[in-house]
Amino acid sequence: MCHMITLNKKSLSLALILLSIISFAANAEPQPLDSIAVIVNDDVITKNMLDNRVNDFRKQLDPSQLSRIDPATLRKQVMERMIRDTIQLQQARQLGITVDDLMLNRMLEQIAKSNTMSLEIFRDAIEAEGINYSRFREQTRKEIIIKQLQQRVVASKINVSDQEVAQYIEQNESLDSSTLSFHLRHILIATPEAANPDDIAKAEHEAEEVYQKIQDGSRFEDIAIKVSSGRNALKGGDLGTRKANELPKLFVDAIQGLKPGETSRPVRSASGFHLLHMVSSSNDQVMIQQTHARHILIRPSAEVSDEQARKTLLELKEKIENGKNFAELASEYSEDPGSKIKGGDLGWASPGNFVPAFENVMKSLSVDEISEPFKSTFGWHILQVLERRDHDQTQTNKETQARNAIQKRKIDEELRLWLRRIRDEAYVEFADEDQ
């Protein structure tokens, strides 16, 4: 009689993985044994992979902070981060998202350049920290893939309506939040997606205990590494510096009245309970210098050479200096249709509005001064600066900033919910019962 053996998904996954390890070992030279730490769907995280990642994180932490973090807690947080990354990389593979060596090299060069280093010096600096460069390189590749995945499945689907922008501006009119900035740290005590009252009560109790520990003198960043489910947990919960209008209203309300070094009481959202720590705050207006100018443009063509265009403008400049009206000559001779009907008037311009050749000449002129003929990508110009003023750019860009702030908030919240959902839906088996 033939006996049929049936395996469930959990047993089958483990059996296939063990079979592949045994088969490999039978045909390879003797190597130090590795073992499975976690099974994540059809992939595994081995103990060596986990050890390497933990060691890399340890090298990135401040020594004094590292001495205060329980090694088992750090290992648990790193493992959870690796599980989330593995799930996301699996989804990226299904969608065909890849990063080739050329793209990776360009990204590494940008990272090196942002640190004012060549790629070779940057590599030496990484290895001087005791971090394996090849491993750093591949981890960077994974992080780029994950960002592309998040952009495709979350960020690209976020829409902000004109009505939302108008409502946002109206709600924030009394508080010029476009100039307020906060450097915050964050702890999230997460609740399951379909949390029942017991789940919520348990998370709230844990959040209150965390708050009390901080009030009793424990360091916020240390506790964040230990207990937070937030994406920035391994950075001590550091959210960096953000404008008030880039933060969820829940967060802004929670930190009202906090002084640097103080922590908010737990506040609840769909993701769980949040604690926020004020590192610093500032209220900085972004002032720029705007220029009001006018110009006359002559475009070279088959009939008009560069030299002829330049000579025509020299003649017009001489006429203006002898008393002719600039606006009348611009209306008659200029080939810029947008400003021609306004007597060459370009209105008020902010830095970056014009091409560099034009802007560089404009910056060099004094008020009322007329330039010598000069060439840009559009043709030949003479330019006169009429006046300059200091301008509050934050007010001018209020609508754009509001749209960006709403979009960023929506992405952050949707990303938290999406990460929790794919984690809950994944098949995760810890090989070590203590995990």
Steps between C-alpha positions, in 0.01 A plus 500: 500500500628845416488750784452865397666761721345847505687810613350832597655825371706543813645147489554508125692829514725375776551165328601656170741738670660223707526280190682774308742553789573125532543464123741791488697374797541157344673643193704781654820536689458498879387849613397642836136405546232765466143452614160648437380779728171587327297370208322783315260362240736318258822667622714452806702728724796306633670561830815617320296754302339619821833516685656706220211747494499535879876565497457764229232677704714482813781679318261780402387565858675739734718297743335652806156418361607149404604431859143575612326272249436138591658285222196271485270800450715642222511159332121472517452845342750429224332167429160667467653756264648218290165321488326813370778558247481138379125521447539823303782356287278201420225733382754699297612180324140421410464846345832473314667784692877468476808718544789416269867564577508819292213657694649381830841647417342835415314503831816413695686778319225745600522386863878543491468843339250613764768416756759695292692182417596307192353150476840347583545712813137433598563126472808529719300699757229231513754225553683710760177486702531121496213456251547260210470712184356224284228446758441877522474514122240224482303648790491830311366316195222348714409839649472657152275214386282540810466875441398437139243245617355739757482772236312272263252334735444785749629846410393499133139433603475799735296789362448846650199699383481878464227496764732327748766763433252784554368345822852439626603862443184624669551275803861610538445869433524588870825306538767570241607138504695543178774664709481277810743208509535224755773245558315202648555146619214251482391175665214292361334233710316326218160334503389227254311609190174350631567586865245391757441687828749277684772574240437874533498489881825300506675743263374801695626351825842435344512855361422644844775286654745626239397859569555449873846351444597807297363728771710307752818573306537229233633628169234529230731377224601190697138402562415568134760243394362252751124523449398722208334350193567818303717494187761717674527284812861398434591870470370562850165605356660803331261659248745775417390863458163552336277798432186506712288470186681178406394328823166330573266736682490242779875550551482881480223505760694261726816713505328834562664659802785248520844638574822344370566179695133439584284208386132497414251269665394208276257590222306247296468458123394212276855362528515494880625732774766765432741681731684805369815653642591861425869531414477860377274744317547811291297764321693608193361703214657437161584844364631540146594798287277552200586715200269705280655535154421559133680397184509511121564173312632464146510142367771403248358339184588422140457872428648638827849390609629509859704808418203680344283420805770629733547821297123567493488476878803729536315760292184459710699536821655821373155638411371421851801669659428804281144527628291254298238307695609141577142367506417652158812353339432160659144503365635578152814284480488220757434145378387369839120476453429465874667827605481696171143610565604620847787713376750224576388478864578160656332570833644386832731199466638264764840326484483213253221645283734573210778312321846547662641729226209740545490478879875556539481827305190609694681439833798710389300812419419789730146641511428704178818370335470365143718206399724466200353263235541138611395160367287228661343185360208717379705760309657839566376732776544834663366506854412772750444441871216721626489411871575232756319384813520244779212258466350240732516195275306286745191713446539492123534121500229438759278297268788288371624439852151406615464248218842349574426484872166325449658255258785420737261442790282272291798300377640456851167376637424273203853360513462412869169323434634320192810376682287371786263326257767320298673397822177356639426316175847347465589148611772548764646210700770548759733201508612594850212467744643784709456759224 
